[in-house]
Amino acid sequence: MKRSLFLCTSGAAAVWIAAPALAQAPEPAGPSTAESASSGDIVVTAQRRNERLQDVPIAITAFTPERLQQQGVTQAQDLQATVPSLVVGNNGNPSREAQSFTIRGQGATFQASPGVVVYLNEVPLPAPISLPQQGGAGNFVDLENVQVLNGPQGTLFGRNTTGGAVLLVPKKPTNRLEGYGQASIGNYDNAAFEGAINLPIVEDKVLFRVAGAYQDRDGYTHDVIWNTDRDNLHWYSGRAGLTLKLSEDFENYTMAYGAFSRTHGTGIVSNAINVAGLSDPGLGFCYEGPTIPGAIASCDVYRAASSEAAARGPRQTAHGVDSFQKTKTWGITNTSTLHLSDELSIRNIIGYQRFKTSYSVDSDGTVLQFDDGDPRNYPAPGQASLPGDGTPITYLNATAARIPRDDLKVLTEELQLQGSLFDKQLVFTTGVFFYDQRPSGEQGAGTVGFCPAVFTGSDVVCSGYDIRYAITNKSKALYAQATLDLGLISHTFESLKVTGGYRHTWDDIHGTSNYYLAFPGGAFCLATNSIVADPSGCQFEARLKTDAPTWNIGLDYRLSPALLLYGKISRGYKAGGVNANAVFVNTRTFPPEYVTSYETGFKSNGRIAGMPARLNATYYYLDYRDIQRATGDFNPATGAGGAQILKADARIQGIEAEASLSLFPGLEIGGTFSHTDADYKRYEYQPNVPVQDCTGNLVTPPGTAVLTCLPFQYVAPYIYSFHVSAEQPLGDDLGTISIFLNYAHSASQHTEATVVIPDQKPGERLEAFGTLNLSLDWRNVAGSRLDIGLYGTNLTNNLYRVSNSNTYSSQFYNATLYGEPRMYGLRLRYAFGG
């Protein structure tokens, strides 16, 4: 397949080169909004300097502010299926705000660093421990552009960018008095506002820009127990930027941001209960037959719970916990640039950020207790009852006082030297980087695991477990990258460039964890099978020190003004970590993962039959080793359930393409396509409880389970999108009508990490889905600078799932999350100045 894909890529390039109407075709002058929204005229910073998109030998998808608005992108999930090889999901986490990027099969693992890092103003956003989430609400407000870089970026962007990087570039202050205000209303009582104002306080010297946003929207999953709507939105954010140009050679830019979000939590929906597992004679959690007073419970209670969930459907749930999530995040970054000469510049980028989140979840989506997080605020007695039985549930149990799940502070420092020598035929960037993420306060969670139905809510029979953790990530790196135009050596090699980069990273990860069951006068330590007088005596400590080189080497050749060919080999590294949920000594840390990427592609633009066209395509092959795979764990000696991080090796290859064609001025059609083929080459571990592996045999400790046959996690084999963008001036200064229609489709993806038997993982395969979005705008109405727009997302109201719990065999339930239903509304936007 690798050979055939390479030939297809080369063949496509050859056809493109041979097109008579394309050769040496210049870019059209003054492209319209429809044409420029996806064009190579977007300035990107993928190589830490400003370049045209079409001049960068990297697979990049870039979005202008206009395109972000047209596609309704306000959060990470909205980018799903619009970027080649990109999957955005919750990765099994029961939080709607945990939206993790996975590119080319590389993303986040529970308790591990992300594989695709999100940067705001060149500074990585905080990455909490308990959630695969980076940053908070309002990240997509008032941006210059969004850039999604595919593939390892481990030279210029550091560790953890094995899959790629997402760059959020804020609009910086300019020398013009200008601004805008936008208000939107829509279904689900949606109300949103955002605005910005740019102030040149001292012309060319002191420039200031401030932006703010707010959104409040009802949820689309109704909780029949609490009579509230889960999956709602309620957040506000602000950002301010100040540029000081103290001289022609020195510029200082300071950006501060803050955001707050509080919601009614995630609308987790129950879709299966493992009655066979609960009734296993070895467990005896339920029995077959009618209800007997004083007995454990009839299995009919669980069947009734499943029947009630099915009858409610996907947009209703019944939580035993009054779920919520509250997230606060803020930060300040400063970039100083000193031009030593026309060829050399020094840049210093420093940032300090805070991230704090608290949340309560009902992981199973029923009034029963399978895995209730932070269960301290239950319904009043009699508000709920056992399904099919009618016995009132009183919910008396509770865990310790609520504390944040994550409370982090992050300090980053980067010092760069950039150069452009020999009439820009040699450009380079070198620097040092420091990263320090550590707890800012106490972090932890409380949970009630499985509790037999008849004892639901009992603080005597089913007490809550508590965990406290504190993990510090320190990273230091030295890096350098240079691009040489070989025309400097000989005119024979003019337009042929070679790029080489190297980075060495040193990581020091240190953590403590306290996992215990408290009782009057003491605590039972789940990780050590011991009883202590104080819960603090259950604490364990772990440390992991690693270092690794990352590098890249590439060639690119400007065959003509219309065609750029490139190829490169790059090495990526993602740090290991500390497993706060370990129940064995040998699982308290997990090692780094590594990837070597081989990539070739082309970027082209020109004309076909006189029509401006663009086609970019890439083929890649990845050797992916020591992949971090999270799964549950169980210690028979203590009866404690926890987690462990396994290792695997894989081969991933694929193709990616983006194309656009301007049929005539004001009308553009375009789309994206990717195919990802991923297979495990080695995936083995020693289970602590009997499991069935790919051999079909039951593996018992201390045997080795082989899981190589499993499908790869969080990979959609096919992703494609198609858009039509059109605008038409009305004449007589009446304004312009603009229409944008986009359809994005993602193939099915697997989400399970370890279970082989299909019957033990219902729903783990997320079905394929597609969404249709529409934006219709009347811009500059009658010359008033007022825009009136209608918008709609998921117009066909397609029902699709975005996450699955995969806990059917381990915790006897399965639950899922559904994507957003149809959203539509009206927006008004007024711009001034400029």
C-alpha positions in Angstrom: 0.0 0.0 0.0 2.9 2.3 0.8 4.3 1.9 -2.7 0.9 2.4 -4.4 0.1 5.5 -2.3 3.5 7.0 -3.2 2.8 6.3 -6.9 -0.6 7.9 -6.6 0.9 11.0 -4.9 3.6 11.3 -7.5 1.1 10.7 -10.3 -1.2 13.4 -9.1 1.8 15.8 -9.0 2.8 14.8 -12.5 -0.7 15.4 -13.9 -0.8 18.7 -12.1 2.5 19.8 -13.5 1.5 18.7 -17.0 -1.7 20.8 -17.0 -1.1 23.3 -19.8 -3.3 26.0 -18.2 -1.5 25.7 -14.9 2.2 26.2 -15.7 3.7 29.4 -14.4 0.2 30.8 -13.7 0.3 33.8 -11.4 -1.9 34.3 -8.4 -5.0 36.3 -9.2 -4.8 39.9 -7.9 -7.1 41.0 -5.1 -8.9 37.7 -4.2 -12.4 38.0 -2.9 -13.3 36.8 0.6 -14.6 33.5 -0.9 -11.3 33.0 -2.7 -8.9 34.1 0.0 -10.6 32.3 2.9 -8.7 29.1 2.1 -5.9 30.4 0.0 -2.2 30.2 0.4 -2.1 33.9 1.1 -2.8 33.1 4.7 0.4 33.9 6.7 1.3 31.0 9.0 4.0 30.5 11.7 4.5 26.8 11.4 8.3 27.3 11.3 8.2 30.1 14.0 8.4 32.8 11.4 5.9 34.4 9.1 5.4 32.6 5.7 2.8 32.1 3.1 0.9 28.8 3.7 1.8 27.5 0.2 5.5 28.1 0.8 5.8 25.9 3.9 6.8 22.3 3.3 4.5 21.0 6.0 1.0 19.6 5.9 -1.1 22.5 7.3 -4.7 23.4 7.4 -5.3 27.1 8.2 -8.6 28.9 9.0 -9.2 32.7 8.7 -11.6 34.4 11.1 -14.2 34.5 8.3 -13.9 30.8 7.7 -14.1 30.0 11.4 -17.4 31.9 11.6 -18.8 30.4 8.5 -18.1 26.9 9.7 -19.4 27.7 13.2 -16.1 26.9 14.9 -16.3 28.0 18.6 -14.7 24.9 20.3 -12.3 22.1 19.4 -15.1 19.6 18.6 -16.2 21.9 15.7 -13.0 21.1 13.8 -13.9 17.4 13.7 -13.8 16.1 10.1 -12.8 19.4 8.6 -9.1 18.8 8.9 -7.4 15.8 7.2 -6.6 13.0 9.7 -8.0 14.9 12.6 -10.3 13.2 15.2 -11.7 15.3 18.1 -13.3 13.5 21.0 -13.6 12.9 24.7 -11.4 9.8 24.6 -13.7 7.9 27.0 -13.7 10.7 29.6 -17.2 11.6 31.1 -16.7 15.3 30.5 -18.1 17.3 27.6 -15.3 19.9 28.0 -12.6 17.2 27.6 -12.1 17.6 23.8 -8.9 16.1 22.7 -7.1 16.3 19.4 -5.9 13.1 17.7 -4.0 13.5 14.4 -2.7 10.5 12.4 -3.6 8.2 15.3 -1.6 10.2 17.9 -3.4 12.0 20.7 -4.0 11.9 24.5 -4.0 9.0 26.9 -5.5 9.1 30.4 -3.0 10.8 32.8 -0.5 11.3 29.9 0.6 14.4 28.1 -1.3 15.3 24.9 0.2 14.1 21.6 -1.2 17.2 19.8 -0.4 20.3 21.7 -2.5 23.5 21.6 -0.6 26.8 21.6 -2.0 30.2 22.2 0.3 33.0 21.2 3.2 30.5 20.9 2.8 29.2 24.4 1.4 25.7 25.2 -1.9 25.8 27.1 -2.1 24.0 30.4 -2.8 20.3 30.1 -4.6 18.9 33.3 -4.1 15.4 34.6 -7.6 14.2 35.0 -8.9 15.4 31.6 -7.6 15.3 28.1 -8.3 19.0 27.8 -6.1 22.1 27.0 -7.3 25.5 28.1 -10.8 26.6 28.7 -13.7 28.4 27.1 -13.2 31.3 24.6 -10.1 30.0 22.9 -11.5 30.7 19.4 -12.5 34.3 20.0 -10.9 37.2 18.1 -8.2 35.2 16.3 -6.0 36.1 13.4 -6.1 32.5 12.3 -6.0 28.9 13.4 -3.3 26.5 12.1 -3.4 22.8 12.4 0.0 21.2 11.7 0.0 17.5 10.9 2.9 15.2 11.9 5.7 15.4 14.4 6.8 19.0 15.2 9.4 18.1 17.8 12.2 20.4 16.6 10.6 23.8 16.9 7.6 23.0 19.1 9.1 20.6 21.5 8.1 17.4 23.2 4.6 15.9 22.9 3.9 17.1 19.4 4.2 13.6 18.0 0.9 14.0 16.2 1.0 17.7 15.4 0.2 21.1 16.9 -2.7 23.5 16.9 -1.7 27.1 16.8 -4.3 29.7 18.0 -3.0 33.1 16.8 -4.7 36.0 18.5 -5.3 39.3 16.7 -2.6 41.7 17.8 -3.1 45.5 18.3 -2.7 47.5 15.1 -2.2 51.2 14.3 -5.9 51.7 13.5 -8.9 52.7 15.6 -11.3 49.9 14.9 -13.5 47.2 16.4 -16.6 45.1 16.1 -19.5 43.8 18.2 -21.5 40.7 17.4 -24.6 39.3 19.0 -26.3 36.0 18.3 -29.5 34.3 19.3 -30.6 30.8 18.5 -32.5 27.6 19.5 -32.0 26.1 22.9 -32.3 29.7 24.1 -28.8 30.4 22.8 -27.5 34.0 23.5 -24.0 35.0 22.7 -22.0 38.2 22.4 -18.4 39.0 21.4 -16.6 42.1 20.6 -13.2 43.8 20.3 -11.8 47.3 20.1 -8.4 48.3 18.9 -6.8 51.5 20.3 -3.6 53.1 18.9 -2.9 55.0 22.2 0.4 56.5 20.8 0.7 56.1 17.1 3.3 53.5 16.1 4.4 53.3 19.8 1.7 52.1 22.1 -1.1 49.9 20.7 -3.9 48.2 22.7 -6.6 45.7 21.8 -9.2 44.2 24.1 -11.8 41.5 23.3 -14.5 39.8 25.2 -17.1 37.1 24.7 -20.1 35.5 26.5 -22.4 32.6 25.7 -25.4 31.1 27.5 -27.3 28.2 26.0 -29.6 25.5 27.4 -28.5 21.9 27.3 -29.8 19.3 24.9 -29.8 16.3 27.3 -32.6 16.5 29.8 -32.1 14.9 33.2 -35.5 13.5 34.4 -34.3 13.1 38.0 -33.0 16.6 38.5 -35.3 18.3 36.0 -32.4 20.1 34.4 -30.7 20.2 31.1 -27.2 18.7 30.9 -24.7 19.7 28.1 -25.6 23.4 28.5 -23.1 26.3 27.9 -22.5 29.2 30.3 -19.1 31.0 29.9 -17.4 34.3 29.4 -13.9 35.2 28.5 -11.7 38.2 27.9 -8.3 38.9 26.2 -6.2 42.1 26.2 -3.0 42.8 24.2 -0.6 45.6 24.5 2.2 46.4 22.0 5.1 48.7 23.0 7.4 49.8 20.2 10.1 51.5 22.2 12.3 51.9 19.1 12.6 50.7 15.5 14.5 47.7 16.7 12.6 46.7 19.8 9.0 45.5 20.2 7.2 44.1 23.3 3.9 42.4 23.1 2.0 41.4 26.3 -1.2 39.4 26.1 -3.5 38.5 29.1 -6.5 36.3 29.0 -9.1 34.8 31.3 -12.1 32.6 31.1 -14.8 31.1 33.4 -17.2 28.4 32.6 -19.9 26.7 34.8 -22.3 24.2 33.4 -24.8 21.6 34.5 -22.3 18.9 33.5 -22.3 16.3 30.9 -25.4 14.4 29.7 -24.1 10.9 29.9 -26.6 8.4 28.6 -26.8 4.7 29.7 -26.9 2.3 26.8 -26.1 -1.1 28.4 -25.9 -2.9 31.8 -24.0 -6.2 32.1 -26.6 -8.3 33.9 -24.7 -11.5 33.1 -21.6 -10.2 34.9 -23.6 -8.9 37.8 -25.3 -12.3 38.3 -22.1 -14.3 38.1 -22.2 -16.8 41.0 -18.6 -15.7 41.9 -19.9 -12.1 42.5 -23.6 -12.4 43.4 -24.4 -8.8 42.9 -27.9 -9.7 41.7 -30.0 -12.8 41.5 -32.6 -14.1 39.1 -36.1 -14.1 40.3 -38.6 -11.8 42.0 -37.6 -9.3 44.6 -37.0 -10.7 48.1 -37.0 -8.2 51.0 -33.6 -7.9 52.6 -31.8 -9.7 49.7 -29.1 -8.2 47.4 -31.4 -7.3 44.5 -33.2 -8.9 41.7 -31.5 -8.7 38.3 -34.8 -7.3 37.1 -33.8 -4.0 38.7 -30.9 -3.7 36.2 -33.0 -4.9 33.3 -35.6 -2.2 34.2 -32.9 0.4 34.3 -31.8 -0.5 30.8 -35.4 -0.6 29.6 -36.1 2.9 31.0 -32.9 4.3 29.4 -33.9 2.9 26.1 -37.4 4.3 26.4 -36.1 7.8 27.3 -33.9 7.8 24.1 -30.6 9.6 23.5 -31.6 13.1 24.6 -32.7 12.2 28.1 -30.9 10.7 31.1 -31.4 9.9 34.8 -28.4 10.9 36.9 -28.0 9.9 40.5 -25.5 12.7 40.9 -26.3 16.4 40.2 -23.5 16.7 37.7 -21.7 20.0 37.1 -18.4 21.4 35.8 -16.7 24.6 36.7 -13.5 25.7 35.0 -11.4 28.8 35.5 -8.3 29.6 33.5 -6.2 32.7 33.0 -2.7 33.6 31.8 -0.3 36.2 30.7 2.4 35.9 28.1 5.0 38.3 26.9 7.0 38.4 23.7 10.0 40.7 23.3 11.7 41.0 19.9 15.0 42.8 19.5 16.4 43.3 16.0 20.1 43.1 16.3 20.5 43.8 12.6 18.5 43.3 9.4 19.6 39.6 9.5 19.5 38.7 13.2 16.8 39.0 15.9 16.4 37.8 19.5 13.0 36.8 20.8 12.0 36.0 24.3 8.6 34.3 25.0 7.6 33.9 28.6 4.2 32.8 30.0 2.5 32.1 33.3 -0.9 30.4 33.3 -3.4 29.0 35.8 -6.0 26.2 35.2 -8.6 25.1 37.7 -11.5 22.8 37.3 -14.0 21.0 39.5 -16.6 18.6 38.2 -19.0 15.9 39.3 -20.1 13.1 36.9 -22.5 10.3 36.8 -20.4 8.0 34.6 -23.1 5.3 34.1 -26.1 7.6 33.5 -28.5 5.9 35.9 -29.8 6.4 39.4 -27.9 3.3 40.4 -24.3 3.5 41.7 -21.7 2.0 39.3 -19.1 4.8 39.1 -20.4 8.0 40.6 -17.8 10.8 40.8 -17.8 13.2 43.7 -21.2 11.9 45.1 -22.1 14.5 47.7 -25.2 16.1 46.4 -27.9 13.5 45.8 -31.6 13.9 45.2 -33.8 14.3 48.3 -35.2 11.1 49.8 -38.0 9.8 47.6 -37.1 11.8 44.6 -35.8 8.7 42.8 -36.6 5.0 43.2 -35.1 1.7 42.1 -36.0 1.0 38.5 -38.9 -1.4 38.1 -38.9 -1.9 41.9 -40.2 1.4 43.2 -38.2 1.4 46.4 -37.3 5.0 47.3 -33.6 5.8 47.1 -32.3 8.0 50.0 -28.7 8.6 48.9 -27.0 9.1 52.3 -23.4 8.3 51.4 -20.7 11.0 50.7 -17.0 11.3 50.1 -14.6 13.9 51.5 -15.0 17.6 51.0 -15.0 18.7 47.4 -11.7 19.9 46.0 -10.6 20.7 42.4 -9.9 17.8 40.1 -7.1 19.9 38.6 -5.5 23.1 40.0 -2.4 23.9 38.0 0.1 26.6 37.4 2.4 26.6 34.3 5.5 28.6 33.7 7.2 28.6 30.3 10.2 30.4 29.1 11.7 30.4 25.6 14.7 32.3 24.3 15.2 32.3 20.5 17.8 33.6 18.1 16.5 33.9 14.5 18.6 34.7 11.5 18.2 35.3 7.8 21.6 35.4 6.0 22.9 35.6 2.4 19.9 37.4 1.0 17.5 35.0 2.9 19.1 31.9 1.3 20.0 30.7 4.8 17.4 31.1 7.6 17.6 29.5 11.0 16.1 29.5 14.5 17.8 28.3 17.6 16.9 28.5 21.2 16.3 27.1 24.7 12.9 26.2 26.2 11.8 25.6 29.8 8.4 24.2 31.0 7.2 23.8 34.5 3.7 22.6 35.3 2.8 21.9 38.9 -0.1 21.8 41.3 -1.3 25.2 42.7 -3.4 23.6 45.4 -4.9 20.3 46.5 -6.3 18.1 43.8 -8.3 15.0 43.9 -11.6 13.2 43.5 -14.1 11.1 45.4 -16.1 8.3 43.9 -18.5 5.5 44.8 -17.7 2.4 42.6 -20.2 -0.3 42.1 -22.8 -0.6 44.9 -25.6 -3.3 44.7 -28.9 -1.7 43.8 -30.6 -2.4 47.1 -27.9 -0.6 49.0 -27.8 2.5 46.7 -26.9 5.5 48.7 -25.9 3.6 51.9 -22.8 5.1 53.5 -22.5 2.0 55.6 -22.4 -0.7 52.9 -21.1 1.4 50.0 -18.6 4.0 51.2 -16.8 6.4 48.9 -13.2 6.1 47.7 -11.0 9.2 47.6 -7.8 10.0 45.7 -5.4 12.9 46.1 -2.6 13.5 43.6 0.1 16.0 42.9 2.2 15.7 39.8 4.9 18.1 38.6 6.2 18.1 35.0 9.5 19.9 34.3 11.0 20.0 30.9 14.1 21.6 29.4 15.3 21.7 25.8 17.9 23.0 23.4 17.0 23.2 19.7 18.1 24.5 16.3 16.7 24.4 12.8 18.0 25.8 9.6 16.9 26.0 5.9 19.5 26.4 3.2 18.7 27.3 -0.4 21.3 25.2 -2.3 21.4 27.9 -4.9 23.8 29.6 -2.6 26.3 26.9 -3.4 25.5 26.6 -7.1 22.9 28.0 -9.5 22.3 24.4 -10.6 20.5 23.8 -7.4 18.6 27.1 -7.3 15.1 26.7 -5.6 16.2 23.4 -4.0 16.2 23.8 -0.2 17.4 21.5 2.6 16.1 21.8 6.1 17.6 20.2 9.2 16.7 20.5 12.8 17.6 18.9 16.1 16.3 19.2 19.6 17.2 17.5 22.9 14.7 17.4 25.7 15.2 16.5 29.4 12.1 15.6 31.4 11.7 15.3 35.1 8.2 14.1 36.2 7.6 13.7 39.9 4.3 12.8 41.6 2.5 11.6 44.7 -0.8 9.9 45.1 -3.1 9.0 47.9 -5.8 6.4 47.1 -7.9 5.3 50.1 -11.2 4.3 51.7 -11.8 6.5 54.8 -13.6 5.2 57.8 -14.0 6.6 61.4 -10.6 6.6 63.0 -8.5 5.6 60.0 -8.3 4.7 56.3 -7.7 1.6 54.2 -4.9 2.1 51.6 -6.0 0.6 48.3 -2.5 0.7 46.7 -0.7 -1.0 49.6 -3.4 -3.1 51.3 -2.8 -1.6 54.7 -4.8 0.2 57.4 -3.5 3.5 58.7 -4.7 6.0 61.3 -4.6 8.9 58.9 -5.3 8.9 55.1 -2.0 10.7 54.5 -0.3 7.5 55.4 -1.6 5.9 52.2 0.5 8.2 50.0 3.0 6.8 47.5 5.7 8.7 45.6 7.1 8.2 42.1 9.6 9.8 39.8 10.5 9.5 36.1 13.5 11.1 34.5 14.0 10.7 30.7 15.7 12.5 27.9 15.5 12.1 24.1 16.6 13.7 20.9 14.1 14.7 18.2 15.1 15.8 14.7 14.0 16.4 11.2 15.6 16.5 7.8 13.9 17.5 4.6 14.1 18.7 1.0 11.8 21.0 -0.9 12.0 22.1 -4.4 10.1 25.0 -6.0 9.7 23.4 -9.5 7.7 26.4 -10.6 5.9 29.4 -9.1 2.9 27.1 -9.1 4.4 23.9 -7.6 6.3 23.0 -4.5 7.6 19.5 -3.9 8.8 18.3 -0.5 9.9 15.3 1.5 11.1 14.9 5.0 11.9 12.5 7.8 11.2 13.5 11.4 11.4 12.1 14.9 9.0 12.8 17.6 8.9 12.1 21.4 6.1 12.2 23.9 7.0 12.3 27.6 6.0 9.5 30.0 4.4 10.1 33.3 3.2 9.1 36.8 0.2 6.9 37.2 -1.8 8.3 40.2 -4.3 5.5 39.9 -1.7 2.7 40.3 -2.6 -0.3 42.5 0.8 -2.0 42.0 4.3 -0.7 42.6 5.5 -1.5 39.1 2.8 0.5 37.4 3.4 3.8 39.2 5.2 5.3 36.2 5.0 4.8 32.4 7.6 5.4 29.8 7.7 7.9 26.8 6.6 7.1 23.3 8.4 7.7 20.1 7.5 8.1 16.4 9.5 8.3 13.2 7.7 9.9 10.3 8.4 9.6 6.6 6.5 12.1 4.5 6.3 13.4 0.9 3.9 15.8 -0.7 3.3 18.8 -2.9 1.6 22.1 -2.8 0.3 23.6 -6.0 -1.7 26.6 -7.2 -2.5 27.9 -10.6 -5.4 27.9 -13.1 -7.4 25.3 -14.7 -9.2 26.6 -17.9 -8.6 30.0 -16.5 -10.0 29.3 -13.1 -7.8 29.7 -10.0 -7.2 26.3 -8.4 -5.2 24.9 -5.5 -4.3 21.3 -4.6 -2.1 20.1 -1.7 -1.4 16.5 -1.0 0.7 14.4 1.4 1.6 10.8 1.9 3.1 9.7 5.2 4.4 6.6 6.9 4.9 6.3 10.7 6.9 3.9 12.8 5.2 4.4 16.2 6.7 2.8 19.3 5.9 2.4 23.0 2.5 3.8 22.5 0.8 4.7 25.7 -2.5 2.8 26.1 -4.6 3.3 29.3 -6.7 0.5 30.7 -8.2 -0.5 34.0 -6.3 -2.5 36.6 -7.2 -4.7 39.6 -5.2 -5.8 42.6 -6.8 -9.1 44.0 -4.8 -8.7 47.3 -6.5 -5.4 48.1 -9.6 -5.6 46.1 -8.7 -2.2 44.6 -9.4 -1.2 41.1 -7.1 1.3 39.4 -5.5 2.0 36.1 -2.3 1.2 34.2 -0.6 2.4 31.1 0.4 -0.3 28.6 2.9 -0.2 25.7 2.4 -1.0 22.0 4.1 -0.6 18.7 2.3 0.3 15.4 2.6 1.1 11.8 0.5 4.0 10.5 0.3 5.3 6.9 -2.0 7.6 5.0 -2.8 10.2 2.5 -4.1 13.7 3.0 -5.4 16.2 0.4 -6.9 19.7 0.2 -8.3 21.3 -2.9 -10.2 24.4 -4.0 -11.4 25.8 -7.3 -12.7 29.3 -8.0 -15.3 28.7 -10.8 -15.6 32.4 -11.2 -15.0 35.5 -9.1 -17.0 35.1 -5.9 -17.7 31.3 -6.2 -15.3 28.7 -4.7 -15.7 24.9 -4.3 -13.3 22.9 -2.3 -12.8 20.1 0.1 -10.4 17.9 2.1 -9.8 14.1 2.2 -7.7 11.8 4.3 -7.2 8.0 4.6 -5.5 6.6 7.6 -4.4 3.0 7.8 -3.2 1.9 11.3 -2.2 -1.5 12.6 -0.6 -2.7 15.8 2.7 -4.6 15.3 3.3 -5.5 18.9 0.8 -5.2 21.8 1.4 -7.5 24.8 1.1 -7.2 28.6 0.8 -9.3 31.7 -2.7 -9.0 33.1 -3.5 -9.1 36.8 -6.9 -10.9 36.2 -7.8 -13.5 33.6 -8.4 -12.0 30.2 -9.0 -13.4 26.7 -6.5 -12.3 24.1 -6.1 -12.5 20.3 -5.2 -16.2 20.5 -8.7 -17.0 21.7 -7.3 -18.4 25.0 -8.0 -17.2 28.5 -4.7 -15.8 29.8 -4.3 -16.0 33.6 -1.6 -14.3 35.7 1.4 -14.4 35.2 0.8 -15.2 31.5 1.2 -12.7 28.7 -1.8 -11.5 26.7 -1.4 -10.7 23.1 -3.6 -7.8 21.8 -2.1 -7.2 18.4 -5.3 -8.1 16.6 -7.2 -5.1 18.2 -8.2 -2.2 15.9 -6.4 1.0 16.5 -7.9 3.5 18.9 -9.3 6.9 17.8 -8.6 6.6 14.1 -11.2 7.3 11.5 -10.0 5.6 8.3 -11.7 8.1 6.0 -12.4 11.7 6.7 -13.6 14.1 4.0 -15.3 17.5 3.7 -16.8 19.5 0.9 -17.7 23.2 0.8 -19.2 25.8 -1.5 -18.5 29.4 -0.8 -20.2 32.2 -2.8 -20.6 35.9 -2.5 -22.4 38.4 -4.7 -22.3 42.2 -4.5 -25.8 43.7 -4.7 -24.8 46.9 -6.3 -25.7 50.5 -5.5 -23.8 50.1 -2.2 -26.4 47.7 -0.8 -23.8 45.3 0.4 -22.8 41.7 -0.4 -24.6 38.4 0.0 -22.4 35.6 1.2 -23.2 31.9 1.4 -21.1 29.1 2.8 -22.2 25.5 2.8 -20.1 22.8 4.3 -20.5 19.0 4.7 -18.0 17.1 6.8 -17.9 13.3 7.2 -16.0 11.1 9.5 -15.8 7.3 9.2 -16.4 5.0 12.1 -13.7 4.7 14.8 -12.8 2.2 17.5 -12.3 3.4 21.1 -11.4 0.2 23.0 -7.8 -0.3 24.3 -7.7 -3.9 25.6 -10.9 -5.9 25.3 -10.9 -8.5 22.5 -14.3 -10.2 22.9 -17.0 -8.2 21.0 -19.7 -9.0 23.5 -17.7 -7.4 26.3 -17.4 -4.0 24.5 -20.8 -2.9 23.2 -20.8 0.5 21.6 -17.0 0.8 21.5 -17.1 1.4 17.8 -18.4 4.9 17.1 -20.5 4.9 14.0 -19.7 7.0 10.9 -21.4 10.4 10.8 -21.6 13.5 8.7 -22.8 17.1 9.5 -24.1 19.8 7.2 -23.5 23.4 8.1 -24.8 26.6 6.5 -23.9 30.3 6.9 -25.9 33.0 5.0 -24.8 36.6 5.5 -25.8 40.0 4.2 -22.6 42.0 4.7 -22.4 45.8 5.0 -26.1 46.2 4.7 -26.7 49.4 2.6 -23.2 50.6 3.4 -24.0 50.7 7.2 -21.1 48.3 8.2 -23.8 46.1 9.7 -23.8 42.4 8.8 -26.9 40.2 9.3 -26.4 36.5 9.2 -28.3 33.2 9.6 -26.4 30.1 10.7 -27.1 26.4 11.1 -25.0 23.5 12.2 -25.9 19.8 11.8 -28.8 21.0 9.7 -30.0 17.4 9.1 -30.1 16.8 12.9 -28.0 13.8 12.5 -27.7 11.7 15.7 -24.1 10.6 16.3 -21.9 9.5 19.2 -18.6 11.1 20.2 -17.5 8.9 23.1 -18.1 5.6 24.7 -17.2 4.5 28.3 -16.0 0.9 27.4 -16.7 -0.3 31.0 -19.1 -3.1 30.2 -16.8 -5.9 31.3 -14.8 -4.1 34.0 -17.6 -2.1 35.8 -20.7 -3.8 34.5 -22.2 -0.8 32.7 -21.7 1.1 29.4 -22.6 4.7 28.7 -22.1 7.1 25.8 -22.1 10.7 24.7 -23.9 12.1 21.7 -22.9 15.0 19.5 -24.7 18.3 19.3 -28.2 18.3 17.6 -29.2 20.8 15.0 -28.3 24.4 16.1 -29.5 27.5 14.3 -29.9 31.2 14.8 -29.5 34.8 13.8 -26.4 37.0 14.3 -25.8 40.7 13.9 -22.3 42.1 13.6 -21.2 45.7 13.4 -17.7 46.8 12.6 -16.3 50.3 12.9 -13.1 52.1 12.1 -10.3 50.5 10.0 
